[in-house]
């Protein structure tokens, strides 16, 4: 019966507004959002204000003003889901946070579920003043996940697309913004990235903002920055996120050369040098080698391979990595190892003592040992050993021996390193010419001496033969002359003489 009377009073007021030339009707208005999203398990706020002519303000009594919400219809009995002064068991849990006597009907509903989906109409009652606003209403849409935040990239305070690349050293700002829904406690924004970067946060009405500001370096290239909004609900947390991957352009860094199998290899084996570098965009590789104090370019590409190494490949190799933003070098020493080899020039000589030298080339640098009749020789009163390193791979050793050790002994030079050994024998037995020394020197010297002696002897022999021949010829001439002087005059010569006289 009371409800019927209320309707009658309301209709009476509305009729009165028409009788009063529409003064009240023109000011009978309500402001509320057309659509509202609410997160399931959270709360929802309907921001609401209403108005009518001031001459009816006296009807608004703080102690009597009542706000009601009708759902999916305007019947204040069958569609009523909320009453600020008389809640029912089937009503929604909530309260009017605004002050009705000040015409603020803002309302919050708690524990939102799918039941809250629908359209909502506001009705107020205060004394004899009662009215349902049918012209304007709010539609609540309940969602299971919060609205997704948005991450925006700015470079040098200019907004750019997420896939655009950033130059190293640029000032970068990442802004995460998210629409906020009713929640207690309020939602939060968090960043996940590596490395960690200090952030600044701010909030606006119905919007949450978090900024990351930093200077871009190569360490941020390829890093994914994720912004997550979190709602802490009673039963569980609900989250949503947005991500952006930063692309930073930078010059080559961490350029390095690796060697397979290793930088020290045995002569004859295969070796591959590999150059790597961290850069964006990708680099071009150039190989070069030190030669006579200068760099000699070899080839391009990230690998350099020698299928069969030899000692000439030993040396420093340089890799240059270069892109449009700069270049960087890395070097490696390629060490070609080989077993020792004793030089054929190793020999002995003799004056008052016997002096022998032995020269060996090997990598790693070899050691030299002298042995006399199979036994190692050290510095004593009868022997003196000295060494001289001619290069990083060549060692020369000399030994001085007293004459008493050179009669019947065999001298041996032994060279060794981690890759192998080599040895050479020297014959110290005295020769008839009293020249002791190594076998390699005695034979050539004897041959030369013999040839020289034969040449000289042959020359003397020929000179003697020539002298004897000349002497014999001279003696024959003298004999003939003496015979001519002592011979008698012939008859022919006598007749000639007489004929000359007669004439």
C-alpha positions as CSV (number, residue, x, y, z in Angstrom):
1,X,0.0,0.0,0.0
2,X,2.9,2.3,0.9
3,X,4.5,1.6,-2.5
4,X,1.3,2.6,-4.3
5,X,1.2,5.8,-2.3
6,X,4.9,6.5,-3.3
7,X,4.1,6.0,-6.9
8,X,1.1,8.3,-6.6
9,X,3.2,11.1,-4.9
10,X,5.8,10.8,-7.6
11,X,3.3,11.0,-10.4
12,X,1.8,13.9,-8.6
13,X,5.2,15.7,-8.6
14,X,5.8,14.9,-12.3
15,X,2.3,16.2,-13.1
16,X,3.1,19.3,-11.1
17,X,6.3,19.9,-13.1
18,X,4.2,20.0,-16.3
19,X,1.7,22.3,-14.6
20,X,4.7,24.5,-13.7
21,X,5.6,24.9,-17.3
22,X,8.3,22.3,-17.2
23,X,10.6,24.1,-14.8
24,X,11.4,21.0,-12.7
25,X,11.6,18.7,-15.7
26,X,14.2,20.8,-17.4
27,X,16.5,20.3,-14.4
28,X,15.6,16.7,-13.7
29,X,18.9,15.1,-14.9
30,X,21.5,12.5,-14.0
31,X,25.1,12.0,-15.1
32,X,26.7,8.6,-15.1
33,X,29.0,6.6,-17.4
34,X,27.4,4.8,-20.3
35,X,29.7,1.7,-20.1
36,X,31.7,0.4,-17.2
37,X,34.2,-2.5,-17.1
38,X,34.6,-4.4,-13.9
39,X,37.1,-7.1,-13.0
40,X,35.5,-10.3,-11.7
41,X,36.4,-10.8,-8.0
42,X,37.1,-7.1,-7.6
43,X,34.7,-4.1,-7.2
44,X,33.0,-1.7,-9.6
45,X,32.4,2.0,-9.1
46,X,29.4,3.9,-10.8
47,X,30.2,7.6,-10.8
48,X,26.9,9.3,-10.5
49,X,25.4,12.8,-9.9
50,X,21.9,13.9,-10.3
51,X,20.1,17.3,-10.3
52,X,16.8,19.0,-10.2
53,X,15.5,22.5,-9.6
54,X,16.8,24.1,-6.4
55,X,13.3,24.8,-5.1
56,X,13.0,21.1,-4.4
57,X,16.3,20.9,-2.5
58,X,14.3,21.1,0.7
59,X,13.1,17.6,-0.1
60,X,16.6,16.2,0.2
61,X,17.2,15.3,3.8
62,X,20.6,13.8,4.8
63,X,18.9,11.5,7.3
64,X,16.2,10.4,4.9
65,X,17.7,10.5,1.4
66,X,17.9,7.0,0.0
67,X,19.5,5.7,-3.2
68,X,18.3,2.6,-5.1
69,X,19.7,0.8,-8.1
70,X,17.5,-1.1,-10.5
71,X,19.0,-3.7,-12.8
72,X,17.7,-4.6,-16.3
73,X,14.4,-2.7,-15.7
74,X,12.8,0.2,-14.0
75,X,10.3,-1.5,-11.7
76,X,11.5,-0.5,-8.3
77,X,10.2,-3.7,-6.8
78,X,11.1,-6.5,-9.1
79,X,14.4,-5.0,-10.5
80,X,15.8,-3.5,-7.3
81,X,19.3,-4.9,-6.5
82,X,20.5,-2.2,-4.1
83,X,19.0,0.0,-1.4
84,X,21.3,2.2,0.6
85,X,19.1,2.1,3.7
86,X,17.3,-1.2,3.5
87,X,19.6,-3.9,2.0
88,X,18.0,-7.2,1.2
89,X,19.6,-10.7,1.2
90,X,19.4,-10.9,-2.6
91,X,20.8,-7.4,-3.1
92,X,24.4,-6.7,-4.2
93,X,26.9,-5.9,-1.6
94,X,27.9,-2.2,-1.9
95,X,27.5,1.3,-0.6
96,X,26.9,4.8,-1.9
97,X,30.1,6.7,-1.4
98,X,28.7,10.0,-2.5
99,X,26.5,12.3,-0.4
100,X,22.9,12.0,-1.6
101,X,21.8,15.3,0.0
102,X,24.5,16.9,-2.2
103,X,23.2,15.1,-5.2
104,X,26.1,12.7,-5.5
105,X,25.0,9.2,-6.1
106,X,28.4,7.5,-6.7
107,X,28.1,3.9,-5.7
108,X,30.5,1.0,-5.3
109,X,29.6,-2.7,-5.6
110,X,31.9,-5.3,-4.1
111,X,32.7,-8.9,-5.0
112,X,31.8,-8.4,-8.6
113,X,30.8,-11.5,-10.6
114,X,29.0,-12.3,-13.8
115,X,25.7,-11.6,-12.0
116,X,26.6,-7.9,-12.1
117,X,26.4,-7.8,-16.0
118,X,23.6,-5.6,-17.1
119,X,22.0,-2.1,-17.2
120,X,21.5,0.0,-14.1
121,X,19.0,2.7,-13.4
122,X,19.2,5.1,-10.4
123,X,16.2,6.0,-8.2
124,X,16.2,8.3,-5.3
125,X,13.8,8.8,-2.4
126,X,13.8,11.6,0.1
127,X,10.6,12.4,1.9
128,X,7.9,12.9,-0.6
129,X,10.4,13.4,-3.4
130,X,10.9,10.2,-5.4
131,X,12.0,9.6,-8.9
132,X,13.5,6.9,-11.2
133,X,15.9,8.2,-13.9
134,X,14.9,6.2,-17.0
135,X,16.5,8.3,-19.7
136,X,20.1,7.6,-18.8
137,X,21.6,4.3,-17.5
138,X,24.9,2.5,-17.1
139,X,25.9,-0.8,-18.5
140,X,28.3,-2.9,-16.5
141,X,30.5,-5.5,-18.3
142,X,32.3,-8.0,-16.1
143,X,35.6,-9.2,-17.4
144,X,37.8,-12.1,-16.2
145,X,41.2,-10.5,-16.9
146,X,42.3,-6.9,-16.3
147,X,42.8,-4.5,-19.3
148,X,46.2,-4.9,-20.9
149,X,48.7,-2.2,-20.2
150,X,50.5,-0.4,-23.1
151,X,54.2,0.1,-23.4
152,X,55.4,3.0,-25.6
153,X,59.0,3.7,-26.7
154,X,60.4,7.2,-26.9
155,X,63.9,8.1,-28.2
156,X,65.3,11.6,-27.4
157,X,61.8,12.5,-26.3
158,X,60.3,11.5,-29.6
159,X,57.8,8.6,-29.7
160,X,58.8,5.9,-32.1
161,X,57.5,2.5,-33.2
162,X,58.6,-0.5,-31.1
163,X,60.5,-2.2,-33.9
164,X,62.6,0.8,-34.7
165,X,66.3,0.5,-33.8
166,X,67.9,2.8,-31.3
167,X,71.5,4.1,-31.6
168,X,73.8,3.3,-28.7
169,X,74.1,6.4,-26.5
170,X,70.6,7.7,-27.2
171,X,68.3,8.7,-24.4
172,X,65.5,6.2,-24.1
173,X,62.2,6.3,-22.3
174,X,59.8,3.4,-21.9
175,X,56.3,4.3,-20.6
176,X,53.8,1.8,-19.4
177,X,50.3,3.0,-19.0
178,X,47.2,1.1,-17.9
179,X,43.6,1.8,-17.3
180,X,42.8,1.2,-13.6
181,X,39.7,-0.6,-12.4
182,X,38.2,-0.6,-9.0
183,X,40.4,-2.7,-6.7
184,X,41.3,-2.8,-3.1
185,X,44.3,-2.6,-2.7
186,X,44.8,-0.6,-5.9
187,X,46.6,-2.3,-8.8
188,X,50.3,-2.0,-9.3
189,X,52.6,-1.8,-12.3
190,X,56.0,-3.6,-12.3
191,X,58.8,-3.9,-14.9
192,X,60.8,-7.1,-15.6
193,X,64.0,-6.7,-17.6
194,X,67.6,-7.5,-17.4
195,X,69.5,-5.5,-16.4
196,X,67.4,-3.8,-13.8
197,X,66.8,-0.1,-14.5
198,X,65.4,2.5,-11.9
199,X,61.9,3.5,-12.7
200,X,59.6,6.4,-11.9
201,X,55.9,6.0,-11.3
202,X,52.9,8.3,-11.4
203,X,49.1,7.9,-11.4
204,X,46.3,9.8,-12.9
205,X,42.6,9.5,-12.6
206,X,41.7,6.1,-13.8
207,X,45.2,5.6,-15.3
208,X,48.4,4.2,-13.9
209,X,51.8,5.2,-15.4
210,X,55.3,3.9,-14.9
211,X,58.4,5.2,-16.8
212,X,61.8,3.7,-17.4
213,X,64.4,6.2,-18.4
214,X,68.0,5.3,-19.4
215,X,70.8,5.7,-21.9
216,X,70.8,2.9,-24.5
217,X,73.9,0.7,-24.5
218,X,74.8,-2.6,-26.3
219,X,73.7,-4.4,-23.1
220,X,70.1,-3.5,-23.8
221,X,70.1,-4.8,-27.3
222,X,67.6,-7.7,-27.6
223,X,66.4,-7.2,-24.1
224,X,62.6,-7.6,-23.6
225,X,61.0,-5.1,-21.2
226,X,57.7,-6.4,-19.8
227,X,55.3,-4.2,-17.9
228,X,52.8,-6.1,-15.7
229,X,49.7,-4.8,-14.0
230,X,48.6,-6.8,-10.9
231,X,45.3,-6.8,-9.1
232,X,45.4,-8.4,-5.6
233,X,42.1,-10.1,-5.1
234,X,40.9,-12.1,-2.3
235,X,41.2,-15.5,-3.9
236,X,44.1,-14.9,-6.3
237,X,46.0,-12.2,-8.1
238,X,45.1,-11.3,-11.6
239,X,47.6,-9.9,-14.0
240,X,48.0,-8.6,-17.6
241,X,51.2,-7.4,-19.3
242,X,52.7,-5.8,-22.4
243,X,56.2,-6.2,-23.7
244,X,58.7,-4.5,-26.0
245,X,62.0,-5.7,-27.2
246,X,64.7,-3.0,-27.6
247,X,66.9,-3.1,-30.7
248,X,70.1,-1.1,-30.2
249,X,72.7,-0.4,-33.0
250,X,76.3,-0.3,-31.8
251,X,79.9,-0.7,-33.0
252,X,81.8,-4.1,-32.6
253,X,82.5,-5.2,-29.1
254,X,84.1,-8.2,-27.5
255,X,85.9,-9.1,-30.7
256,X,87.9,-12.3,-30.2
257,X,89.8,-14.9,-32.2
258,X,89.6,-18.6,-31.3
259,X,91.7,-21.4,-32.8
260,X,90.7,-25.0,-33.5
261,X,92.2,-27.2,-32.3
262,X,94.6,-24.8,-30.6
263,X,97.0,-21.9,-31.3
264,X,100.0,-24.3,-30.9
265,X,99.9,-27.1,-33.5
266,X,102.3,-29.6,-34.9
267,X,103.8,-29.0,-38.3
268,X,101.7,-30.6,-41.0
269,X,98.4,-30.5,-39.2
270,X,95.3,-28.5,-40.0
271,X,94.3,-25.3,-38.1
272,X,91.4,-23.0,-38.3
273,X,91.2,-19.4,-36.9
274,X,87.6,-18.2,-36.1
275,X,86.8,-14.5,-35.5
276,X,83.7,-13.5,-33.5
277,X,82.3,-10.1,-32.5
278,X,79.2,-8.6,-30.8
279,X,77.7,-5.9,-33.0
280,X,74.5,-4.6,-34.5
281,X,74.3,-4.6,-37.4
282,X,76.4,-7.6,-38.2
283,X,80.1,-7.0,-39.0
284,X,82.4,-7.8,-41.9
285,X,85.6,-9.6,-41.0
286,X,89.1,-9.0,-42.5
287,X,92.2,-11.2,-41.8
288,X,95.8,-9.8,-41.9
289,X,99.2,-10.9,-40.9
290,X,102.3,-9.1,-39.6
291,X,105.0,-9.2,-42.2
292,X,108.2,-7.2,-41.9
293,X,106.6,-4.8,-39.5
294,X,103.5,-4.2,-41.6
295,X,100.1,-5.8,-41.8
296,X,99.5,-7.8,-45.0
297,X,95.8,-8.4,-45.8
298,X,95.0,-12.1,-46.4
299,X,91.3,-12.6,-46.9
300,X,87.8,-11.7,-45.6
301,X,85.3,-13.8,-43.7
302,X,85.0,-15.0,-40.2
303,X,87.4,-18.0,-40.6
304,X,91.0,-18.5,-41.8
305,X,92.1,-22.1,-42.4
306,X,95.5,-23.7,-43.1
307,X,95.1,-27.3,-44.3
308,X,98.7,-28.2,-43.8
309,X,100.9,-26.0,-41.7
310,X,104.6,-25.4,-41.9
311,X,107.0,-23.2,-39.9
312,X,106.4,-20.3,-42.3
313,X,102.8,-20.0,-41.0
314,X,104.1,-19.1,-37.6
315,X,103.3,-15.5,-36.5
316,X,100.7,-13.0,-35.4
317,X,97.3,-13.0,-37.2
318,X,94.9,-10.1,-36.8
319,X,91.1,-10.0,-37.3
320,X,89.3,-6.7,-37.9
321,X,85.5,-6.6,-37.3
322,X,83.8,-3.6,-38.8
323,X,80.3,-2.2,-39.3
324,X,78.9,1.2,-40.1
325,X,79.4,2.4,-36.5
326,X,83.1,1.4,-36.0
327,X,85.7,-1.3,-35.9
328,X,87.6,-3.5,-33.4
329,X,90.6,-5.8,-33.7
330,X,91.7,-9.0,-32.1
331,X,95.0,-10.9,-32.5
332,X,96.4,-14.3,-32.0
333,X,99.8,-15.9,-32.2
334,X,99.8,-19.0,-34.3
335,X,102.6,-21.3,-33.1
336,X,103.7,-24.0,-35.5
337,X,105.7,-26.6,-33.5
338,X,108.2,-29.0,-35.0
339,X,111.0,-31.3,-33.8
340,X,114.6,-30.1,-33.7
341,X,116.8,-30.2,-36.7
342,X,120.6,-29.9,-36.3
343,X,122.2,-27.7,-38.9
344,X,124.5,-29.3,-41.5
345,X,126.9,-26.5,-40.9
346,X,127.7,-27.8,-37.4
347,X,131.4,-28.6,-37.4
348,X,134.7,-28.7,-35.5
349,X,138.0,-27.0,-35.8
350,X,141.4,-27.4,-34.2
351,X,144.2,-25.2,-33.1
352,X,145.8,-25.9,-29.8
353,X,142.4,-27.3,-28.7
354,X,139.5,-28.8,-30.5
355,X,136.4,-26.5,-30.7
356,X,133.1,-27.8,-32.0
357,X,129.8,-26.0,-32.5
358,X,126.3,-27.4,-32.8
359,X,123.3,-25.4,-34.1
360,X,119.7,-26.6,-33.8
361,X,116.3,-25.2,-34.9
362,X,113.1,-26.4,-33.3
363,X,109.8,-25.2,-31.8
364,X,109.4,-25.2,-28.9
365,X,112.9,-23.9,-28.5
366,X,115.2,-26.9,-28.3
367,X,117.8,-27.9,-25.7
368,X,121.3,-29.0,-26.7
369,X,123.5,-31.6,-24.9
370,X,127.0,-32.8,-25.6
371,X,128.0,-36.4,-25.1
372,X,131.5,-37.8,-25.3
373,X,131.7,-41.6,-25.9
374,X,128.0,-41.7,-25.0
375,X,128.3,-39.8,-21.7
376,X,127.0,-36.3,-21.0
377,X,129.7,-33.7,-20.9
378,X,129.7,-30.8,-18.4
379,X,132.1,-27.9,-17.8
380,X,135.4,-29.3,-16.3
381,X,139.1,-28.5,-16.5
382,X,139.2,-30.3,-19.8
383,X,135.9,-29.1,-21.3
384,X,134.2,-25.8,-21.7
385,X,130.6,-25.5,-23.0
386,X,128.8,-22.2,-23.9
387,X,125.3,-21.5,-25.4
388,X,123.9,-18.7,-27.5
389,X,120.3,-18.3,-28.4
390,X,120.2,-16.9,-32.0
391,X,116.4,-16.6,-32.2
392,X,113.3,-17.9,-30.4
393,X,113.7,-21.2,-32.2
394,X,117.4,-21.5,-32.9
395,X,120.1,-22.4,-30.2
396,X,123.8,-22.7,-30.8
397,X,126.2,-24.5,-28.4
398,X,130.0,-24.7,-28.6
399,X,132.3,-27.1,-26.8
400,X,136.1,-26.7,-26.3
401,X,138.0,-30.0,-25.7
402,X,141.5,-30.6,-24.4
403,X,143.7,-32.5,-26.8
404,X,143.8,-35.5,-24.4
405,X,140.1,-36.1,-25.1
406,X,140.3,-36.2,-28.8
407,X,142.4,-39.3,-29.5
408,X,139.8,-42.1,-29.6
409,X,136.6,-40.4,-28.5
410,X,133.3,-39.9,-30.4
411,X,131.6,-36.6,-29.8
412,X,127.8,-36.4,-30.1
413,X,125.4,-33.4,-30.1
414,X,121.8,-34.2,-29.0
415,X,119.0,-31.7,-29.5
416,X,115.5,-32.2,-28.1
417,X,112.2,-30.5,-27.4
418,X,108.7,-31.7,-26.6
419,X,108.1,-32.7,-30.2
420,X,111.2,-34.9,-30.7
421,X,115.0,-35.2,-30.9
422,X,117.8,-35.0,-33.4
423,X,121.6,-35.9,-33.0
424,X,124.9,-35.5,-34.9
425,X,128.2,-37.4,-34.5
426,X,131.7,-35.8,-34.7
427,X,134.8,-38.0,-35.2
428,X,137.6,-36.7,-33.1
429,X,140.4,-39.3,-34.1
430,X,143.7,-37.6,-35.1
431,X,144.8,-37.8,-38.8
432,X,148.4,-38.2,-40.0
433,X,148.4,-34.5,-40.8
434,X,147.8,-33.9,-37.1
435,X,144.4,-32.3,-37.8
436,X,141.8,-33.3,-35.4
437,X,138.3,-32.3,-36.0
438,X,135.0,-33.5,-37.2
439,X,134.6,-35.9,-40.0
440,X,132.7,-33.5,-42.1
441,X,135.7,-31.0,-42.3
442,X,138.7,-33.5,-42.4
443,X,137.8,-35.3,-45.7
444,X,137.2,-32.2,-47.8
445,X,140.3,-30.6,-46.3
446,X,142.5,-33.7,-47.1
447,X,141.1,-33.9,-50.6
448,X,142.0,-30.2,-51.2
449,X,145.5,-30.8,-49.8
450,X,146.1,-33.9,-51.9
451,X,144.9,-32.1,-55.1
452,X,147.1,-29.1,-54.3
453,X,150.1,-31.4,-53.7
454,X,149.5,-33.3,-56.9
455,X,149.2,-30.0,-58.8
456,X,152.4,-28.7,-57.4
457,X,154.3,-32.0,-57.9
458,X,153.1,-32.2,-61.5
459,X,154.3,-28.7,-62.2
460,X,157.7,-29.4,-60.7
461,X,158.0,-32.6,-62.7
462,X,157.2,-30.8,-66.0
463,X,159.6,-28.0,-65.2
464,X,162.4,-30.5,-64.6
465,X,161.6,-32.4,-67.8
466,X,161.7,-29.1,-69.8
467,X,165.0,-28.1,-68.2
468,X,166.6,-31.5,-69.0
469,X,165.5,-31.2,-72.6
470,X,166.9,-27.8,-73.0
471,X,170.2,-28.8,-71.5
472,X,170.5,-31.8,-73.9
473,X,169.8,-29.5,-76.9
474,X,172.5,-27.1,-75.9
475,X,175.1,-29.9,-75.5
476,X,174.3,-31.2,-79.0
477,X,174.9,-27.8,-80.6
478,X,178.2,-27.4,-78.9
479,X,179.5,-30.8,-80.0
480,X,178.5,-30.2,-83.6
481,X,180.4,-26.9,-83.7
482,X,183.6,-28.4,-82.4
483,X,183.4,-31.2,-85.0
484,X,183.1,-28.6,-87.8
485,X,186.3,-26.9,-86.7
486,X,188.5,-29.9,-86.6
487,X,187.4,-31.7,-89.9
488,X,189.8,-31.8,-93.1
489,X,189.1,-29.7,-96.2
490,X,187.3,-31.6,-98.9
491,X,188.5,-31.8,-102.6
492,X,185.6,-29.8,-103.7
493,X,186.4,-26.9,-101.4
494,X,190.1,-27.1,-102.6
495,X,189.1,-26.8,-106.2
496,X,186.9,-23.9,-105.4
497,X,189.7,-22.1,-103.7
498,X,192.1,-22.6,-106.5
499,X,189.5,-21.4,-109.1
500,X,189.1,-18.3,-107.1
501,X,192.8,-17.6,-107.2
502,X,193.2,-18.2,-110.9
503,X,190.4,-15.8,-111.7
